[in-house]
Amino acid sequence: MRIRSAVPAVLAAALILAAAPTSASAAEGQFRYDFLTVDGYEVTGFLNSPPSGQCVNLPDVGQDNPQPGHSPKNRTDSQATVFSDSDCGGDSFNLRPHTGGASERLQVRSVVFH
């Protein structure tokens, strides 16, 4: 008898969980890029599990740094589209999931994950 009364409660809980809004999805993994700091040091920047479907301006290669990032490497599970300008403007280039990468000739300031 107890099992019969528990079944409707379990079904109701499952329906509530299914109807609840989910959190924003993210590309799992790491996106990396190299850049020259305003002090002249070559460093690597990265994004860990970045959000999907929205433009991300890459830290340290924005308006305060006249040098864009370069040599992007997409180690996330999503396709990445990199852009030559901030706010996903300018020229774009697609990087495959997990293994996508480009040389130092590809200059980047923003990215979006699909």
FIPAVEX-819246 format. One record per atom (N, C-alpha, C, O): atom name; x, y, z. Coordinates in steps of 0.1 Angstrom, whole numbers, plus 2048, in hexadecimal, padded with zeros to 3 digits. Atoms other than C-alpha are relative to their C-alpha. Example, Ala and Ser with C-alpha at 12.3 -4.5 7.8 and 13.67 -1.06 7.14 Angstrom:
BEGIN
ATOM   atomo     u     v     w
ATOM       N   809   7F4   800
ATOM      CA   87B   7D3   84E
ATOM       C   809   80C   800
ATOM       O   813   80C   807
ATOM       N   7F7   7F5   800
ATOM      CA   889   7F5   847
ATOM       C   7F8   80B   808
ATOM       O   7FD   816   809
***
This chain:
BEGIN
ATOM   atomo     u     v     w
ATOM       N   808   7F4   800
ATOM      CA   800   800   800
ATOM       C   809   80D   800
ATOM       O   805   817   7FA
ATOM       N   7F8   7F4   800
ATOM      CA   81C   818   807
ATOM       C   806   804   7F3
ATOM       O   808   80F   7EF
ATOM       N   7FA   7FD   80D
ATOM      CA   82B   814   7E5
ATOM       C   7F6   807   7F7
ATOM       O   7FA   810   7EF
ATOM       N   80A   7FA   809
ATOM      CA   80A   81D   7D4
ATOM       C   7FE   80F   804
ATOM       O   7FC   817   7FB
ATOM       N   802   7F2   7FC
ATOM      CA   808   83E   7E8
ATOM       C   80D   808   7FC
ATOM       O   80C   814   7FB
ATOM       N   7F4   7F9   803
ATOM      CA   82C   846   7E0
ATOM       C   802   803   7F1
ATOM       O   808   80D   7ED
ATOM       N   7FF   7FF   80F
ATOM      CA   829   842   7BA
ATOM       C   7FB   80E   7FB
ATOM       O   802   814   7F4
ATOM       N   804   7F2   804
ATOM      CA   814   862   7B5
ATOM       C   809   80B   805
ATOM       O   80B   814   7FD
ATOM       N   7F7   7F6   7FB
ATOM      CA   82B   876   7CA
ATOM       C   80D   800   7F8
ATOM       O   812   80B   7F5
ATOM       N   7F4   801   809
ATOM      CA   849   86A   7B6
ATOM       C   7FE   806   7F2
ATOM       O   806   80D   7ED
ATOM       N   803   7FB   80E
ATOM      CA   838   872   795
ATOM       C   7FE   80F   801
ATOM       O   802   816   7F8
ATOM       N   802   7F1   7FE
ATOM      CA   82E   895   7A2
ATOM       C   80D   807   801
ATOM       O   810   811   7FB
ATOM       N   7F2   7FA   7FF
ATOM      CA   852   89C   7AC
ATOM       C   807   800   7F3
ATOM       O   80E   80A   7EF
ATOM       N   7F9   801   80D
ATOM      CA   85F   890   78A
ATOM       C   7FA   80B   7F6
ATOM       O   802   811   7EF
ATOM       N   806   7F6   809
ATOM      CA   846   8A7   778
ATOM       C   805   80E   804
ATOM       O   807   817   7FB
ATOM       N   7FC   7F3   7FC
ATOM      CA   850   8C5   78D
ATOM       C   80F   802   7FC
ATOM       O   812   80D   7F7
ATOM       N   7F2   7FE   804
ATOM      CA   875   8BF   786
ATOM       C   802   802   7F1
ATOM       O   80A   809   7EC
ATOM       N   7FF   7FF   80E
ATOM      CA   86F   8BB   761
ATOM       C   7FB   80E   7FB
ATOM       O   800   813   7F1
ATOM       N   805   7F3   804
ATOM      CA   85C   8DC   760
ATOM       C   808   80B   805
ATOM       O   807   817   800
ATOM       N   7F7   7F5   7FB
ATOM      CA   876   8F0   773
ATOM       C   809   805   7F6
ATOM       O   80F   7FD   7EE
ATOM       N   7F7   7FB   80A
ATOM      CA   88B   907   75E
ATOM       C   80F   7FB   803
ATOM       O   812   7F9   80F
ATOM       N   7F2   805   7FE
ATOM      CA   8AF   8FA   759
ATOM       C   809   80C   7FF
ATOM       O   806   817   7FA
ATOM       N   7F6   7F5   800
ATOM      CA   8CE   90F   75E
ATOM       C   806   801   7F1
ATOM       O   804   7F8   7E9
ATOM       N   7FA   7FD   80D
ATOM      CA   8E0   91E   740
ATOM       C   80B   7F5   7FD
ATOM       O   812   7F1   806
ATOM       N   7F7   80A   804
ATOM      CA   8F4   905   72C
ATOM       C   80E   806   7FF
ATOM       O   810   812   7FC
ATOM       N   7F2   7FC   802
ATOM      CA   91A   907   72A
ATOM       C   807   7F6   7F8
ATOM       O   804   7EB   7F8
ATOM       N   7F6   808   807
ATOM      CA   935   8FA   714
ATOM       C   809   7FA   80A
ATOM       O   810   801   811
ATOM       N   7F8   807   7F6
ATOM      CA   947   8E0   729
ATOM       C   80E   800   7FB
ATOM       O   811   7FB   7EF
ATOM       N   7F2   801   804
ATOM      CA   96D   8E3   728
ATOM       C   806   80E   801
ATOM       O   801   817   808
ATOM       N   7F8   7F4   7FF
ATOM      CA   986   8FF   723
ATOM       C   803   806   7F2
ATOM       O   806   7FF   7E8
ATOM       N   7FD   7F8   80C
ATOM      CA   98B   91A   708
ATOM       C   80D   808   803
ATOM       O   80D   80F   80D
ATOM       N   7F3   7F9   7FD
ATOM      CA   9AF   928   706
ATOM       C   803   809   7F5
ATOM       O   800   807   7E9
ATOM       N   7FB   7F7   80A
ATOM      CA   9BF   945   6F4
ATOM       C   80D   807   806
ATOM       O   80E   808   812
ATOM       N   7F4   7FA   7FC
ATOM      CA   9E1   956   6F6
ATOM       C   7FE   80F   7FD
ATOM       O   7F7   813   7F4
ATOM       N   800   7F1   803
ATOM      CA   9E6   97C   6F8
ATOM       C   80C   806   806
ATOM       O   813   801   80F
ATOM       N   7F5   7F8   7FB
ATOM      CA   A00   996   6FF
ATOM       C   7FA   80B   809
ATOM       O   7F1   812   805
ATOM       N   806   7F7   7F6
ATOM      CA   9F9   9AA   71F
ATOM       C   805   80F   7FC
ATOM       O   80E   810   7F4
ATOM       N   7FC   7F2   802
ATOM      CA   9FC   9D0   71F
ATOM       C   80E   803   805
ATOM       O   814   80C   801
ATOM       N   7F2   7FF   7FB
ATOM      CA   A1D   9CB   732
ATOM       C   809   7F8   7F7
ATOM       O   815   7F8   7FA
ATOM       N   7F7   807   80A
ATOM      CA   A2A   9B6   715
ATOM       C   803   7F1   803
ATOM       O   80C   7EB   7FD
ATOM       N   7FE   80E   7FC
ATOM      CA   A27   993   725
ATOM       C   7F6   7F7   7F7
ATOM       O   7EB   7FA   7F6
ATOM       N   808   80A   807
ATOM      CA   A1A   975   710
ATOM       C   7FA   7F7   80A
ATOM       O   801   7F0   811
ATOM       N   807   808   7F6
ATOM      CA   A00   963   724
ATOM       C   7F4   7F8   7F9
ATOM       O   7F1   7FB   7EE
ATOM       N   80C   808   805
ATOM      CA   9E3   94A   71F
ATOM       C   7F4   803   809
ATOM       O   7F4   802   815
ATOM       N   80C   7FE   7FA
ATOM      CA   9C0   953   727
ATOM       C   7F7   7F4   7FE
ATOM       O   7F9   7EC   7F5
ATOM       N   809   80B   802
ATOM      CA   9A4   93A   72C
ATOM       C   7F2   803   805
ATOM       O   7F0   80B   80E
ATOM       N   80D   800   7FB
ATOM      CA   97F   935   731
ATOM       C   7FC   7F2   804
ATOM       O   7FE   7E9   7FC
ATOM       N   804   80E   7FC
ATOM      CA   973   917   745
ATOM       C   7F1   7FF   7FF
ATOM       O   7EA   807   805
ATOM       N   80E   803   801
ATOM      CA   951   909   73C
ATOM       C   7F8   80D   7FD
ATOM       O   7EF   811   805
ATOM       N   806   7F4   804
ATOM      CA   946   929   72A
ATOM       C   7F1   7FE   7FD
ATOM       O   7ED   7F3   7F9
ATOM       N   80F   802   803
ATOM      CA   920   930   725
ATOM       C   7FF   7FE   7F1
ATOM       O   806   803   7E8
ATOM       N   803   803   80E
ATOM      CA   911   924   704
ATOM       C   7F6   80B   7FB
ATOM       O   7ED   80F   803
ATOM       N   80A   7F8   806
ATOM      CA   8FE   93A   6EC
ATOM       C   801   80F   803
ATOM       O   7F7   816   7FF
ATOM       N   7FF   7F1   7FD
ATOM      CA   90A   95C   6F8
ATOM       C   80F   804   7FD
ATOM       O   818   7FD   7FF
ATOM       N   7F3   7FA   804
ATOM      CA   927   972   6ED
ATOM       C   808   802   80D
ATOM       O   803   808   817
ATOM       N   7F7   7FE   7F5
ATOM      CA   945   972   705
ATOM       C   80C   808   7FB
ATOM       O   813   804   7F2
ATOM       N   7F4   7F8   803
ATOM      CA   95F   98E   703
ATOM       C   80B   7FA   808
ATOM       O   80A   7F8   814
ATOM       N   7F5   807   7F9
ATOM      CA   980   97E   70B
ATOM       C   807   80A   80A
ATOM       O   80B   815   806
ATOM       N   7F9   7F7   7F6
ATOM      CA   990   98C   72B
ATOM       C   80E   804   7FB
ATOM       O   815   7FC   7F5
ATOM       N   7F2   7FB   802
ATOM      CA   9B0   9A1   727
ATOM       C   803   803   7F1
ATOM       O   80F   807   7EF
ATOM       N   7FD   7FC   80E
ATOM      CA   9AD   9A7   701
ATOM       C   7F5   809   7FB
ATOM       O   7F2   80A   7EF
ATOM       N   80A   7F6   804
ATOM      CA   992   9C2   701
ATOM       C   805   80D   7FE
ATOM       O   810   80F   7F9
ATOM       N   7FD   7F2   803
ATOM      CA   993   9E7   700
ATOM       C   80D   805   807
ATOM       O   814   80E   802
ATOM       N   7F4   7FC   7F8
ATOM      CA   9AF   9EA   71A
ATOM       C   80D   7FB   7FA
ATOM       O   818   7FF   7FD
ATOM       N   7F4   806   806
ATOM      CA   9C7   9D5   705
ATOM       C   7FE   801   7F1
ATOM       O   7F6   7FB   7EB
ATOM       N   801   7FF   80F
ATOM      CA   9CD   9DF   6E1
ATOM       C   803   7F4   7F8
ATOM       O   800   7F2   7ED
ATOM       N   7FD   80D   807
ATOM      CA   9DA   9BC   6D9
ATOM       C   7F5   7F6   802
ATOM       O   7F1   7F3   80D
ATOM       N   80A   80A   7FF
ATOM      CA   9C0   9A2   6D1
ATOM       C   806   7F3   805
ATOM       O   813   7F1   805
ATOM       N   7FB   80D   7FD
ATOM      CA   9C3   97E   6DD
ATOM       C   803   7F8   7F3
ATOM       O   7FF   7FD   7E8
ATOM       N   7FD   808   80C
ATOM      CA   9D0   963   6C5
ATOM       C   801   7F2   804
ATOM       O   801   7EE   810
ATOM       N   7FE   80E   7FE
ATOM      CA   9D5   93E   6C2
ATOM       C   7F5   7F9   808
ATOM       O   7F9   7F2   812
ATOM       N   80A   806   7F8
ATOM      CA   9B3   933   6CF
ATOM       C   800   7F1   7FF
ATOM       O   803   7EB   7F5
ATOM       N   801   80E   7FF
ATOM      CA   9AE   90F   6DA
ATOM       C   7F3   7FC   807
ATOM       O   7F1   800   812
ATOM       N   80D   803   7FB
ATOM      CA   98B   901   6DF
ATOM       C   801   7F2   806
ATOM       O   801   7E8   7FE
ATOM       N   800   80D   7FA
ATOM      CA   98C   8E4   6F8
ATOM       C   7F3   7FE   807
ATOM       O   7F2   7F6   811
ATOM       N   80D   803   7FB
ATOM      CA   967   8E6   700
ATOM       C   7F9   7F6   7F8
ATOM       O   7FE   7F1   7ED
ATOM       N   808   80A   807
ATOM      CA   94C   8CE   6F5
ATOM       C   7F7   807   7F6
ATOM       O   7EE   800   7F0
ATOM       N   809   7F9   80A
ATOM      CA   93B   8E9   6DF
ATOM       C   809   807   7F6
ATOM       O   814   80A   7F8
ATOM       N   7F9   7F9   80A
ATOM      CA   944   8FA   6BF
ATOM       C   802   80F   805
ATOM       O   7F9   814   80B
ATOM       N   7FE   7F2   7FC
ATOM      CA   953   91D   6C5
ATOM       C   802   808   7F3
ATOM       O   809   804   7EA
ATOM       N   7FE   7F7   80B
ATOM      CA   951   93A   6AD
ATOM       C   807   80C   806
ATOM       O   802   813   80F
ATOM       N   7F8   7F5   7FB
ATOM      CA   96D   954   6B4
ATOM       C   7FE   80C   7F7
ATOM       O   7FC   80A   7EB
ATOM       N   802   7F4   807
ATOM      CA   96B   978   6A9
ATOM       C   80C   809   802
ATOM       O   812   809   80C
ATOM       N   7F5   7F7   800
ATOM      CA   985   992   6A1
ATOM       C   7FE   80C   808
ATOM       O   807   813   80C
ATOM       N   803   7F4   7F8
ATOM      CA   973   9AE   6B4
ATOM       C   7F8   7FC   80C
ATOM       O   7F3   7F1   80D
ATOM       N   808   802   7F4
ATOM      CA   962   9B1   6D6
ATOM       C   7F1   7FF   7FB
ATOM       O   7ED   803   7F0
ATOM       N   80F   801   802
ATOM      CA   93C   9AA   6D8
ATOM       C   7FD   7F8   7F4
ATOM       O   7F3   7FA   7ED
ATOM       N   802   809   80B
ATOM      CA   93F   98F   6BE
ATOM       C   7FE   807   7F2
ATOM       O   7F5   803   7EA
ATOM       N   800   7F9   80C
ATOM      CA   946   9A7   6A2
ATOM       C   80C   7FD   7F8
ATOM       O   815   7F7   7FC
ATOM       N   7F4   802   808
ATOM      CA   95E   9A7   685
ATOM       C   800   7F2   7F9
ATOM       O   7F6   7EC   7F8
ATOM       N   7FF   80D   807
ATOM      CA   96B   988   673
ATOM       C   7FE   7F5   80A
ATOM       O   801   7F6   816
ATOM       N   803   80B   7F8
ATOM      CA   962   966   681
ATOM       C   807   7F3   7FB
ATOM       O   80A   7F2   7EF
ATOM       N   7FA   80D   804
ATOM      CA   971   943   681
ATOM       C   7FB   7F5   809
ATOM       O   7FA   7F8   816
ATOM       N   806   80B   7F8
ATOM      CA   962   922   68D
ATOM       C   80C   7F6   805
ATOM       O   814   7F3   7FD
ATOM       N   7F7   80A   7FA
ATOM      CA   976   90A   6A4
ATOM       C   7F8   7F4   805
ATOM       O   7EE   7F5   80C
ATOM       N   807   80C   7FC
ATOM      CA   96C   8E6   6A8
ATOM       C   800   7FD   80F
ATOM       O   809   803   816
ATOM       N   7FF   804   7F2
ATOM      CA   964   8D7   6CA
ATOM       C   80C   7F7   803
ATOM       O   811   7F0   7FA
ATOM       N   7F5   808   7FB
ATOM      CA   980   8C7   6DE
ATOM       C   80E   802   7FA
ATOM       O   818   803   801
ATOM       N   7F3   800   807
ATOM      CA   99C   8CB   6C4
ATOM       C   802   80D   7F8
ATOM       O   80D   80E   7F2
ATOM       N   7FF   7F4   809
ATOM      CA   995   8EC   6B2
ATOM       C   80B   80A   805
ATOM       O   80C   80D   811
ATOM       N   7F6   7F7   7FD
ATOM      CA   9B2   904   6B1
ATOM       C   805   808   7F4
ATOM       O   802   803   7E9
ATOM       N   7FB   7F8   80B
ATOM      CA   9C3   91F   69C
ATOM       C   80D   805   804
ATOM       O   811   805   810
ATOM       N   7F2   7FA   7FE
ATOM      CA   9E5   92F   698
ATOM       C   7FF   80E   806
ATOM       O   7F4   813   808
ATOM       N   800   7F3   7FA
ATOM      CA   9F0   950   6A6
ATOM       C   7FC   80B   7F6
ATOM       O   7FA   816   7F9
ATOM       N   805   7F7   80A
ATOM      CA   9E5   960   685
ATOM       C   7F1   804   803
ATOM       O   7EC   80E   7FE
ATOM       N   80F   7FE   7FD
ATOM      CA   9C0   95D   691
ATOM       C   7FF   809   80C
ATOM       O   802   804   817
ATOM       N   801   7F7   7F5
ATOM      CA   9BA   97B   6A7
ATOM       C   7F1   800   805
ATOM       O   7E8   801   7FD
ATOM       N   80D   801   7FA
ATOM      CA   99C   97A   6BF
ATOM       C   7FE   809   80C
ATOM       O   807   80D   813
ATOM       N   803   7F8   7F5
ATOM      CA   98A   990   6D7
ATOM       C   7F3   7FB   807
ATOM       O   7F0   7FF   812
ATOM       N   80C   806   7FA
ATOM      CA   969   97D   6DD
ATOM       C   7FC   7F3   7FA
ATOM       O   802   7EF   7F0
ATOM       N   803   80E   804
ATOM      CA   959   95B   6D9
ATOM       C   7F1   7FD   804
ATOM       O   7EC   802   80E
ATOM       N   80D   805   7FD
ATOM      CA   937   94A   6D9
ATOM       C   800   7F1   7FE
ATOM       O   806   7EC   7F5
ATOM       N   800   80E   800
ATOM      CA   931   925   6E0
ATOM       C   7F2   7FB   7FC
ATOM       O   7E8   800   801
ATOM       N   80D   805   806
ATOM      CA   916   911   6CD
ATOM       C   7FD   7F2   805
ATOM       O   7F3   7EC   802
***
